[in-house]
Amino acid sequence: MARTSSRRVIGGVDTHGQTHHAAVILIIGRHVADREVPATACGYDQLLAWLRGFGRLVEVGVEGTGAYGAGLARHLRGSGVRVVEVDRPDRKVRRSKGKSDPIDAYAAAEAVLAGRARTTPKARNGAVESIRTLHTVRASAIRMSVTT
């Protein structure tokens, strides 16, 4: 087997509100390991160190980068990792293997490897996000003025 430092790996993450479940696969598709981490900044650091411990991290597929996975996606991008949005678990995999966090995490990594997931998540820091924030604040202010 190749030395850990020379092999390339891909990560996959099934995101939730309190925890994220991650899996790592080799670039040839072999499952290596999976684990759960807290959905916190400390958990994101643990996850990234854990993924990099298996080899050169090529990219990470993250489910729900617009919701539960937004903080993780931002953290990974800020650390120089290529992040790919995984829209939803493959229904065919769900039917054949069932539903579990490890299965979904491996499926996210496999979707990246196979090229089924290619979308770069929105950074949520541009003009559109600023306008959305202003719109939300304005709508909230209008609601508050109507109720008082």
Residue, then its C-alpha position, 0 to 999 in steps of 0.5 A: m500500500a502507498r504511504t499515507s502522505s502520497r495517496r489522494v483521498i476524498g471526503g464526504v460529509d452528511t450534515h446535521g444540526q448538532t453533528h456531522h458525519a464524515a467519511v473518507i475514500l481513496i481516489i480509487g473508490r475504496h472506503v477507508a473510515d468514517r466518524e462523527v464530529p460536533a457541528t462546531a468550529c472545534g469539530y470542523d478543525q477535528l474533521l479537517a485534521w482527521l481527513r488530512g491524516f489519511g493522505r492528500l485531501v483532493e476535495v470534500g463533498v458536503e450535503g446541505t452547504g446552504a443550511y446545516g453544512a454552511g459553516l463547515a463549507r466556509h471553514l473548509r474553503g478557508s483552509g484551502v480545501r475544494v468543496v463540492e455541494v452534494d444536493r441529496p443522497d442517491r435514491k438508488v443507494r438509499r433503496s439498496k443500502g438503507k439510510s444511515d449517516p455513514i452510508d450518506a457520508y460515503a455516498a457524498a464522497e462517491a458522488v464527488l469521485a464519480g462526478r455526479a456532484r460538481t457544484t461549487p457552493k455559494a460563498r454567501n458573502g457577495a452583493v446578493e447576500s448583502i441585499r438579502t440581509l437588508h431585505t430581511v432586516r427591512a421586513s423585520a422592521i416593518r413587522m415590528s412597526v405593525t405590531t407596536 
